[in-house]
Structure formats: structure tokens, C-alpha cells
Amino acid sequence: MARIRPTQVEDDGFWDEERPARRTKAARYAVPVAVAGIAAATIGLVPALASSGDPDLPKISAERLISKMAASDTERLSGSVKITTDLGLPSLPGGGSFSDFGGGAGGEGGDGSSAAPENKLMELVSGSHTLRVAADGPERQRVSIIENAAEYSLIHNGDETWAYDSKSNAVVHSTAPEGAGAKDGHPRELPKDLKDVTPQQFAKQVLASVDDTTDVSVDGTTRVAGRDAYELLIEPKSDDTTVGSVRIAVDADNGTPLKFTLTPKSGGKAVVDVAFTKVDFGKPAAGTFDFTPPKGAKVTEEGDHRRGGKDGMKDSKDAQEALSGLNVIGEGWDSIATLDGPGGAPASPGKGDGGPGQDAGGFLDSLGKKVTGDFGSGHVFSTRLVNALLTDDGKVYVGAVDKDALVAAANKAK
């Protein structure tokens, strides 16, 4: 169990005879950490909003605040979310960065690929983004990414899901057969990666780490999106993790996480900062989830988009085969994902003849740091939160841990 510091006095007004049931419900947050650091690193959200002063709220313990969050079943809301991510991705030789590789998300392609949800993920890996979100239970959700003179929207309404990119005027549409559900692989909700961009979803991932490797306390109060909130402070005790602390602003009234901030151990501004700038917990207008393709839009059915061409099918198959070897070692904050790559990485240049392998090795040297150990040799690629070790024999080790932890894991696996 996490070491929960008794910094605040409990308020019995939050509790009744149903407390055991609430504890059971709180257990839902104990989802596998696996690569929680990696998941949290993919999308991030903004710095603290302007506050009109810390509200004077009844005292509450960290344990009861976590249970209050778990007991909150917020299925209806609408509002705006501000997302800012600062992973410190390395620059590529000749300019640019890894975040520039967005799979053509903002392109002008007419085949629907620019509207495909998976092609929007890389756009959220860096910088600041404004999202409008709405939900009315499990059958209706909407997420829109607002850009300069453009908008990308993902709408789920019953058995239909629409993805629309105004920049390319492209639409991807999918319909679930009657009676189908998520277990059948049909669209019963928004794609997970774009749906989980609210403070609630980030909080669920991180609360899985609240065990005896973590210090947890209630660190005062704040206001977010005009609502009173408690601040839950989560601090890993591990020496290996790159995570410094996580702060979650929890709505004092209904227990909904309103803001999520992840700060790296190295210091500086947050790596991931997610916050509502506006929020309303009332039922959204029914028209919020209606969508009709604009005139002239190229509409692609989901099956057609997934099939793509031969190259698209090959890429998808290769990705599935690669992920089939994914394994997780360690627990909690020290979790490391391991993967057997398709082949060995090019060796670093020596006194060779300057061939292609030597050029590739030099490219890796320019991006990462050369490391050696009992496992052999490889390169470590670092961001402010997530580090990855690519060994010369093609194995990959990734986690929100430091370089030494990755090398130790590779040595142990040898």
C-alpha cells in the first residue's frame, strides 16, 4: 500500500455505510501500469490556469480523495481542454524532429487517410493544442482538435463513428452491425488513443502506480475551469524512474479529475499538462453528436481505409507481428517494455569502408548515446520522460526510467 502522508484531517461528510462498495469501485483504477509512462508521454496538456485564489474546502485524506475519484461516474460533460506536451524530442540531423512524422495527418490526400484517427496522434506529441470535448454516456462522444482555420472532429453516435478533417475535406465513416459491440471489433466508442485526452483518463493510468512505491498526499486546494478542487500529489519513491511527481486537481463536488500535471525528475516545466479550461457537467445538446459530411467531402468507409493498398496491408501486418513480441518487466514506476525488433541495428562506424552500414551507424550515433554492457552494445534515445535502448542485435527496451535501468534490464535478459 502506498505511504499516504496524514497531512490533512478526514471529513466524515463524504462517507456513509456504502464505503466498502466504494473501495471495491476504487479498485478499478488498479489497471496494469505496463508502459504508463509511455502512454502518458504520448499526449500532454497545459500549464496551470489563472486562479482567483485557493478555495477554503473541508479537509480530506489522500485515501478518501482517491476513493472519491473512483466513486465518480461522470458520463455527461462538455467543455474545452488545453493540451501542452514538452517531451524534449531530439532534433534530426538537418533540422526537424521526430514529432514531424505525423503519417500525413494534415495532408491533402483524398483517400481518407488524413481523417484517420491514428494519423492524428503524432500531432499531439508536442506543442499546445485546444480540444473541445463532449460526452453523453457510452453511446455518444465527440472530440474536436481546433487548429488555425481548421478543425479535426471525431464523433461517435450510437452505431456510427465519423472522423472529419476540414483541412483536406476528408471523412472516414464506420458503422457497427446491429447488435454488435466493442468485443466484436466494431465501433461502439471513440478510438481509445483520441478518446483518452481528458484529465480523467490520464488520472486513471497514473493511479495504477499508487502502491508501496509511492508517496501520496493532499497538497492544498485550487480552482480549475472555475471549479473548486483538491490537489492530489503523487511522488514515486523509485530511484530509477524519470517521473518526478504527478498532480491531479480533483473536483471537490463530484470527484472528477479536472487537471493532470506530470513533472520530470530532471525539473523544469511539465512534460504532460492536461486541464479543462471550461467544463459543464450537464447533458450536452443532442445535436452535438450529429454529423453530415460537408458538400464535396471525400467519404471513405472504414473497411476501405483499413484495406488501403498492398503497402498499407504489409505495414499493418509488420506492426502487428512486432507488437506480438511485446513484454513488460518490472513493476510500477520501474516498468520497462521489451520488444524483439525485426533485425539487428546497424553497427556504429569504425575504420570501415564508409558503406551504408557505417552511414546508418553514424546516424544512430547522432541521435542517441552509445552504450555497452553484458548484453553487447546499442544506443539509448532519450526524451525528458521516456528513454529507449535499441541494442545492436535488434532488441528494444523502453520505459519512464533512466539509462542505467535500461542497460541493467538488457544485461539481466542476456
Summary of the structure (lengths in Angstrom):
residues: 414
radius of gyration: 22.8
end to end distance: 32.4
largest distance: 76.8
contacts: 1365
relative contact order: 0.16
helix: 27%
strand: 33%
